[in-house]
Amino acid sequence: MGLKIKKHKIVAIMLAVMLMFLAACGSNNSTGPAGSSSSSGGGDQPVKIGAILSFSGNFAPLSESIKQGMELYFELNGNKIGNRPVTIKYEDDEASPQVALRKYRQLVESEKVDILAGPISSAVVYALRDVIEKDKVVLIDANAAANDISWDKKSDYIYRVSISNWQDGTPGAEYIYKNIGKRAYVLAPDYPAGHETIEAFKAAFIQAGGEIVKEAWPKLGTNDYATYLTDILNTKPDLVFPFLAGTDAIRFVQQYEQFGVKGKIPLTGTQEFLDPLVTDPAGKAAEGIIGATMYTASLDNPTNHKFVEEFTKKYNKTPNYFNVQGYDTAQVISKAIEKAGSTKSEDLIKVLKDITFSSPRGELAMDPKTHNLALDMYLAKNVWKDGKIAQEIMGIAAKGLKIPETPPAKTN
């Protein structure tokens, strides 16, 4: 009898040891600061996305638009990646690098997200770059167009699905020189995206034969552009080329008309001035602006047709290109996880380097040398149609435009 009891005890102990061993093995399925699962299946555990965007201040409309696009994509795909539900935790970085770093820590260390999306500001993505590299957390850049993220600050863990500042400033310059004017007055907010975009336009405009007669650098979030508009009238350039975003762009367009500059000096600009996010609230004041853009809702491809239909059904408005960036951010996250069969960063970066996907913008591919998309850019003009501004495509500004692999020489 005693021998039988001992045998039972030994069996029980062996079973307990085996269970402890299996539990320990199971606990090793999460690795890295983001707590990524090693399996694409991951059971029914949700894929956790951390979105760092600027929901307050000048960039709030951009952030809301990206959020709408992301949520539409996941809704159309059952709010799942594979068999795993998707959760998105949004944080407001207030367009502040310091705040963004704090929110990053919350998402990565406390929330243990699998992957990051955002941010809006170039200054913020520059601030996040080193901690992302150190922690090895993948960021899908939904908007921040900072050039150096594709150059000296390129990271294996950052992939941009929007546009670089170089791509925003370059493609319309030659057309503007040949068809609108030879002498340009340029204006942008005094922060990284402003300087990088204007530098790109200057280089292309001067190469085409043009002259930059003056540069102006208002603060981000400027309410009153009277000083600059007076200076434009006094300088008498052939044209004005600004880079502004969000409420800054809306105010500038409206005040350009109110000060009587419209009709005297042609207003051109980056794609921000050719987008419903600016043109809808600016109204007829935005009529006549010409520039280059990567997206309008009228693009003729199957993905865009479906996107516009579903977006209009859900939100009852015309999509803007920030909506598209959000949609494509969600799409790239989904496709990368499905293709990698994993949410581990080291698995994701293997497929993100050359990922391809069907965007409302067309068939797109990641450039493995810059982690930036090659984009078709369209010449477009704001026209007044059916009681609102619409974008009329005038032709191709650039086909498959890539950011250079290294920084071009700066102009004087």
N, C-alpha and C positions, 0 to 999 in steps of 0.2 A: 504493500500500500504506500509506504514512504517513498519507494522508488518511483512509483507512478506519479506521485505529487511532484517529485523533483523533476521528472521528465516534462510535466505540464508547465512547471515554472520556467524551465529552460526554453521551451517552445514559445512561451509568452514573452520572455525577454528578447528572443531572436526576432519575433514579430515586431516588438516595440522598436528595436534598433533599425529594422528595415524601414518602418514607417518614418522614423526620424531622418533616415538617409534620403528617402524619396522627397520628403518635405523640404530638406535642405537643397536638393537639386532643383526643385520647383522654384525656390526663392531666387535662384540665379538667372531666371529668365529675363529680368530687367537689368539693363546696364546703362552706365553713363548718367549724367546729371538730369537728363530728361526722362529717365526711367523708361526707356523705349523697350517695347516687347521684341523679342527675337523672332517672332513668328507673325506672318501676315494675318494668319487666322486669328491668333490671340484670343481664341474662344469668343465670348461675347463681350470682352472688355472693349470699351470705347477707344477710338483713336482720339487723342486729346490734342487739339490745335490751340496754340496761344497766339492771339492777334494783338500786336502792338500798333495802335493807330492814334491819330490826333483828333479826338472827338470834341475838343473845345478849341476855340480860337478860329483863326483864319482858315485852317485846313479842315474844319469840321464837315463841310459838304463833301469833300473828297473822301473822307473816312467813311461817312455814311453810305456813299456810293459804292465803295469797295465792299463794305459789309453786305449791302444788298446783292451784289453780284455773287459773292461767296455763298450766301444763303440760298440764292436761286439755284445754283449748280447742285448743291447737296440735296435740296428739296426735290429736284428733278431726278435725282439718283437715289431716292429712298432714304436720304440722310445716313447713308452707309458707304463705307469703303470695303469692298468684298462683303464679308458677313459681319463686319464690325460697325456698330453705330458710331457716329461722329459727334463730338462735342466741341464747341468753340468757346474759349474764354477770352473775352475782349478786355483790353486795358487801354486807358487814355494816357498817352505820353505827354500831352499838352504841348507837343512840338518842342519839348525840352530834352536835351541829351541827358541831363542829370535825372530827370523824372523817368525817362525811358530806361535807364540803367536799373533804377529801383523796381520798375514794373517787370523788367526782364527777370530779375532775381525772384520775384513773386511767382512768375509763370514757370520758371525752370526748376527752382528749388522747392517751392511750396506746392504748386499745382502739378509739378512733374509732367509737363506737356511733352508730347512726342516730337512736335515740330512747330516752328514759329512762322507767322505770316506778318507782313508789314515791312517797314513803317512807311510813313508819308514823307518825312523830311530827310533831305540829304545829310544834314547835320546830325540827325539821330542815327542814321545807318552807319555813319563814320564812328560815332560813339560806341555803338554796339559791336562793331566788327571784331575788336580784339577779344572781348569776352566770349563771343560766339566761337571764335577760333580756338580759344583756350578750353572751353567747355565741350567743343565738338557737338554743337546743336545745329541742326539744319534750319536755315532761314530761307523762305521763299519770299523774295523782295517784291511786294505787291505794287510799289510805287516809287520809292526813293531812287532818284535817277543819278546819284553821285557817280561821276566818271571813274574815280579812282578805285571803286569797288570792282571794276573790271580791269584795273591796271595794277599799280603797286600794292593796293590793299585787297587784291583779289583773294578770296578764301575758298577752300574746298567745300565749305559749308554754306555759302551764300550763292543763290541763283535768282537772277532778275527776270520777271515775266512782264515787266512794264516797258520802259524805254530809258535809255541813258540821256543825260543832258546834252551830250555831243550829238546824238541822233535827233534831239528836239530842235537844236539850234541850227544845224547844218543844211538840211535838204531844201528849204525854201529860198535860200540866199541867192542862188544864181538866177532863178526866175524873177525874184524881186528886183535885182539889179537890171536885168534886161527889159523888164516890162513896167516897172513902177518908178524907179528913180536911182540916181547914182550916189546921192549923199544921204546917209542915214543917221538919225538920232536914235541911240539905243538906251533902254531903261530897264532896270530889274532891281529887285530887293537885294539888299546888301547881306547876302548869306551864300553858302556854297553853290546851291543850285542856280542862283541868279548869275553869279560870276562865270560858272562853267557853261551855261547855256549861251550867254552873250559872247563869251570867248569863241565858242564854236561858230556862231553866226558871223562874228567879225572876221574870222579866218576865211570862211567861205565867201563872204561878201567882198572882201579885199582881193581875194584870189580871182574873183570874177571881174574885178576892175573898179569896184566901188570904194567909197571913202566914208569913214566913220567921223562925223563932224563933232559929236559930243556924246559923252556917257553920263548917265545919272543913276544914283544908287539910293533910292528911298529906303526907309526902314520897312521891314516886314510888318504888315498890319497897318500901313499908312491909311488914314481916313481922308485926308485932304491933299489932292495932287495939284492944287492951284499954283504953287511955286514952280513946279515942273512944267505944267501946261503953259504958263506965262513964258518960261524959258524956251520952250519949243517954238512958240509964236515968234519970239525975238530972234532965235537962231535960224529960222526959216530953212529947215532941211527939206529934201525932196520927199522924205518919208520918215515915219517913226516905227521902230521895231522894238516892242517890249516883251519881256518875259515876266508874267505875273500869274498867280494861281488863286483859286477860291474867291473870297470876297474882295481881295485886292484887285483882281482882274475886273470884276463887276463894277466896282467903284471907278476904276480908271476909265473904262469904256463909257460909262454914263457921264462922267465929268469931261471927257474928251468932247462929247457933243455939247454939253452945257456951256463950256467955255468957248464954243465957236471954232474949235480946231478942226472938227470934222467938216469935210467939204473943202477945206483949205490945204490940209496936209494929209496925204493918205496914211491910214493906220494899217500896218501889217502885224505879224506876230507869230508866236509859237502856236502849237496845237491847242493850248489852253483857251485861246480866243476863238476857236472853231468848234466849240463843244457846248452842248445844251446846258451843262452845269453853269456856264457863264452867259451864253447867249439867251437862254430863256428868261432869267431875271433882268438882264441888261436890255432886252427888248430891241426896238428898232435902232437904238443907238449902236448896236453891233453890226448893222447892215454894212456890207461893202468890205469888211476885213478879209484880207487874203493871206494865206500861209500854207504850211504843210502839216498834215496830220496822219496818224497811223490808223484812224478809225472814224467812220461816220455810220449811222444806222442804215444808210442806203447801200452799203457794200453788198454786192451780189454774189453770195456763196451760200451753200446749204446750211452751214453751221450758224451763220448770221441770221438767216431767215428764221430758223427755229428760235434762236436766242431772242431776237426782237419780238417775235410772237409771244413767247413765254414771259419775257420781261414785261411787256406791255400789259399782258393779262394780269400779272401779279401786282404791278406797281402803278399801272394806268398812266404811264409817261414814256417818252422816248429815252432809250438808254444812252448814257454818255460813256466816254472811254474809260472812266474810272470804274464804272459798273463792269465793263469788259475785263479790266485788270483783276477785279475781285473774282469774277467768274473763272478766269484762266488760272488764278492762284489756286482756287479750289480744285480745278481740273488737274493741274500739275501735281498737287499733293496726292490726289487720288491715284493718278496713273503711276506716279513714282512708287507709292507703297504697293500697289498691285503688281507692278513689274519686278520690284525688288523682292517681293514676298516677305516684307519685313518693315518695321518702323525704326530699326536701328540706323543711326546716322551713317555708319560706315557702309551699310548696304545701300542706303538711299543715294549717297553721292556717286556711286558707281553708275547708276542709271540716269541721274539728273544731268550729268555732263553733256549728254547728247540726246536728251529727251525730245521727242517730236509730238505734236498734238494739233488737233483741228480747232482753231480759235474763230470767233466771229470776225477776227481780222484776216483770216486766211490760214493756210497750212504753215505752221511755225516750227522752227528747230532751234534748240539751244546751241550756241557756239561754244564748244568745249574749251577754246582758248581764252575766252573772256567771261564765260558764264552769263552771257547776255544774248538776247534774241536778235536774229536777222529780221528786219522789218521792211515791208513795203510802205512807202510814204506817199501820200496823195496830195496834190495841189488842190486846195478847196477855197471857196468863197462863201461868205455869209450872204444869203439872199432872203428877202422878205417874201414869204409864201404862205397863203392861207392864214393870215393873221399872226404869223410867228416867224422867227428866224430858222432857216434850214441851211444845211451845208450842201453846196453844189460842187461836185467833183469836176475839176477842170482838166485833170490828167495825172500822170505819174511823176512825182518829184524824185523818187529813188526806188529802185527795185532791190529787195533783199539787202537793205542797208545794214551793215555791221559797224559796231564801234571799232576803231582801230585797235590792234593788239597792244600797242604802246602809245603813250601820250604824244600827240603831235606838238610841234614847236609852237610856242605862244606868239601872238602878234603883238606889236608895240602899241 
